[in-house]
Amino acid sequence: MITIYQLKPRFQASLRPLVARLDRLGVSANAVTLFAMFVSCALGAALFVAATPKLFLLLPLWMFARMAFNAVDGMLAREFGHKSPLGAYLNELTDVVSDAALYLPFVLVAPFGWGSVVAVIFLSGLSEMTGALGPMVGVERRYDGPMGKSDRAFVFGALGLWLGVAGGLPSWAFWIMPCIALLIVLNIVNRIRNALQQLSSPTKRGA
């Protein structure tokens, strides 16, 4: 199933000169990871406290920038020798924290509410945990869709843009959160199923 994550190689190629410059300046992958989390939490807190539609216009801008930061820290780790056990923990944990911080303000946006938004936050964390468990069972980290991290960033960025421009959302938008939640459940099933299929494949057994 196609997800925005599959566009990542092209995105990374465009960022490679910047990543090389950051490495020369001594900027670590962990510093980039933590910076992105702190900005996400600060923006989420501002949106939650102010809850003004116009402020939500910052969300699509930051979602795009955050995707860039996520690509940068990964490239610093893999291509420039910044990989570390601490970085592996930070990479997974900060994403879950950032997602929760950026999604939570939507509990104050009609027609959404606590139930639907918190369900999406919970399932998003469960999805990332499912993907991260891949290496524990002997396969690579799973990023199967639909509604993976990059897809969710696109959807919530689009919701922020819509809210900021229109000043509100129609009543039928209530169903967006349940649809997101349902797609994340499918995402979790796909990650488990594809990991198990990989384990049972002849290539894997012969390794």
C-alpha positions as CSV (number, residue, x, y, z in Angstrom):
1,M,0.0,0.0,0.0
2,I,1.4,3.4,-1.0
3,T,2.2,5.9,1.7
4,I,3.9,9.3,1.8
5,Y,6.9,7.5,3.5
6,Q,7.7,6.0,0.2
7,L,8.6,9.4,-1.2
8,K,11.3,9.8,1.5
9,P,14.3,8.9,-0.6
10,R,13.7,11.8,-3.0
11,F,13.1,14.1,0.0
12,Q,16.4,13.0,1.6
13,A,18.4,13.5,-1.5
14,S,17.3,17.2,-1.6
15,L,18.4,17.6,2.1
16,R,21.8,15.9,1.8
17,P,23.9,19.1,1.2
18,L,22.3,20.6,4.4
19,V,23.0,17.5,6.4
20,A,26.6,17.5,5.3
21,R,26.9,21.1,6.4
22,L,25.3,20.3,9.8
23,D,27.8,17.5,10.3
24,R,30.7,19.8,9.6
25,L,29.3,22.3,12.1
26,G,29.3,19.5,14.8
27,V,25.5,19.3,15.1
28,S,24.5,15.8,16.3
29,A,21.6,13.7,15.3
30,N,20.3,13.6,18.8
31,A,20.4,17.4,19.0
32,V,18.2,17.6,15.9
33,T,15.8,15.0,17.3
34,L,15.4,16.8,20.6
35,F,15.0,20.2,19.0
36,A,12.2,18.9,16.8
37,M,10.4,17.4,19.8
38,F,10.7,20.6,21.9
39,V,9.3,22.7,19.0
40,S,6.5,20.2,18.5
41,C,5.6,20.4,22.2
42,A,5.8,24.2,22.3
43,L,3.6,24.5,19.3
44,G,1.1,22.0,20.6
45,A,1.0,23.8,24.0
46,A,0.4,27.2,22.2
47,L,-2.4,25.7,20.0
48,F,-4.0,24.1,23.1
49,V,-3.9,27.3,25.2
50,A,-4.9,29.8,22.5
51,A,-7.0,27.5,20.4
52,T,-7.6,30.2,17.8
53,P,-8.2,29.0,14.2
54,K,-5.6,31.3,12.6
55,L,-2.8,29.9,14.9
56,F,-3.5,26.5,13.4
57,L,-2.0,27.8,10.1
58,L,1.4,27.1,11.8
59,L,0.6,23.4,11.9
60,P,1.1,22.5,8.2
61,L,4.3,24.6,8.1
62,W,5.7,22.8,11.1
63,M,4.5,19.4,10.0
64,F,6.6,19.9,6.8
65,A,9.6,21.2,8.7
66,R,9.3,18.3,11.2
67,M,9.5,15.8,8.4
68,A,12.6,17.5,7.2
69,F,14.1,17.3,10.7
70,N,13.2,13.7,11.0
71,A,15.0,13.0,7.7
72,V,18.0,15.1,8.8
73,D,18.6,13.2,12.1
74,G,18.2,9.9,10.3
75,M,20.7,10.8,7.6
76,L,23.2,12.2,10.2
77,A,22.9,8.9,12.1
78,R,23.2,6.5,9.1
79,E,25.5,8.4,6.7
80,F,27.7,10.5,9.0
81,G,28.3,8.1,11.9
82,H,26.0,9.7,14.5
83,K,24.2,6.4,15.2
84,S,24.0,5.5,18.9
85,P,21.8,3.4,21.3
86,L,20.5,6.6,22.9
87,G,19.6,7.9,19.5
88,A,17.6,4.8,18.8
89,Y,15.5,5.4,21.9
90,L,15.2,9.1,21.2
91,N,14.1,8.5,17.6
92,E,11.2,6.4,18.6
93,L,10.1,8.1,21.9
94,T,10.3,11.7,20.7
95,D,8.1,10.9,17.7
96,V,5.4,9.5,19.9
97,V,5.6,12.5,22.2
98,S,5.6,15.0,19.3
99,D,2.6,13.3,17.7
100,A,0.6,13.5,20.9
101,A,1.5,17.2,21.5
102,L,0.5,18.2,18.0
103,Y,-2.7,16.1,17.8
104,L,-4.0,17.0,21.3
105,P,-5.2,20.6,20.5
106,F,-7.8,19.2,18.1
107,V,-9.8,18.0,21.2
108,L,-10.9,21.7,21.4
109,V,-11.8,21.9,17.8
110,A,-15.5,21.3,16.8
111,P,-16.7,18.8,15.7
112,F,-14.0,16.7,17.2
113,G,-13.8,15.8,20.9
114,W,-11.7,14.1,23.5
115,G,-12.8,10.6,22.6
116,S,-11.9,10.6,18.9
117,V,-8.7,12.6,19.2
118,V,-7.3,10.6,22.2
119,A,-8.2,7.4,20.3
120,V,-6.0,8.6,17.4
121,I,-3.2,9.5,19.7
122,F,-3.3,6.1,21.5
123,L,-3.4,4.2,18.2
124,S,-0.6,6.3,16.7
125,G,1.6,5.4,19.7
126,L,0.6,1.7,19.3
127,S,1.4,1.8,15.6
128,E,4.9,3.2,16.2
129,M,5.5,0.6,18.9
130,T,4.4,-2.2,16.5
131,G,6.8,-0.9,13.9
132,A,9.6,-0.6,16.4
133,L,9.1,-4.2,17.6
134,G,10.3,-5.5,14.2
135,P,13.9,-5.8,15.1
136,M,13.0,-7.6,18.4
137,V,11.4,-10.5,16.4
138,G,14.2,-10.5,13.8
139,V,13.0,-8.3,11.0
140,E,13.6,-4.6,10.1
141,R,11.7,-1.7,11.6
142,R,8.3,-1.8,9.9
143,Y,6.8,1.4,8.3
144,D,3.8,-0.2,6.6
145,G,0.7,2.0,5.9
146,P,-1.9,3.1,5.6
147,M,-1.8,6.2,7.9
148,G,1.8,5.9,9.0
149,K,3.6,8.8,10.6
150,S,4.1,10.8,7.4
151,D,0.5,10.2,6.3
152,R,-0.8,11.5,9.7
153,A,1.4,14.5,9.5
154,F,-0.1,15.3,6.1
155,V,-3.7,14.8,7.3
156,F,-3.3,16.9,10.5
157,G,-1.4,19.6,8.6
158,A,-4.2,19.7,6.1
159,L,-6.8,20.0,8.9
160,G,-4.8,22.8,10.4
161,L,-4.7,24.6,7.1
162,W,-8.4,24.1,6.6
163,L,-9.3,25.3,10.1
164,G,-7.0,28.3,9.8
165,V,-8.3,29.4,6.4
166,A,-12.0,28.7,7.0
167,G,-12.2,29.5,10.7
168,G,-14.0,26.3,11.5
169,L,-14.8,22.8,10.3
170,P,-18.2,21.4,9.1
171,S,-20.1,19.0,11.2
172,W,-19.4,16.1,8.9
173,A,-15.7,16.5,9.6
174,F,-16.5,14.6,12.8
175,W,-16.0,11.4,10.8
176,I,-12.4,12.2,9.9
177,M,-11.0,11.1,13.3
178,P,-12.8,7.7,13.2
179,C,-11.5,7.2,9.7
180,I,-8.0,8.0,10.8
181,A,-8.3,5.6,13.7
182,L,-9.6,2.8,11.5
183,L,-6.7,3.3,9.0
184,I,-4.2,3.2,11.9
185,V,-5.7,-0.1,13.0
186,L,-5.2,-1.5,9.5
187,N,-1.7,-0.1,9.7
188,I,-1.0,-2.1,12.9
189,V,-2.4,-5.3,11.3
190,N,-0.2,-4.8,8.2
191,R,2.9,-4.2,10.2
192,I,2.4,-7.4,12.3
193,R,1.3,-9.5,9.3
194,N,4.1,-8.4,7.0
195,A,6.7,-8.9,9.8
196,L,5.5,-12.4,10.3
197,Q,5.5,-13.1,6.6
198,Q,9.0,-11.9,6.4
199,L,10.0,-14.2,9.2
200,S,8.5,-17.2,7.4
201,S,9.9,-16.4,4.0
202,P,12.5,-18.8,2.5
203,T,15.1,-16.1,2.3
204,K,14.7,-15.2,5.9
205,R,14.8,-18.9,7.0
206,G,17.9,-19.5,5.0
207,A,19.7,-16.5,6.4
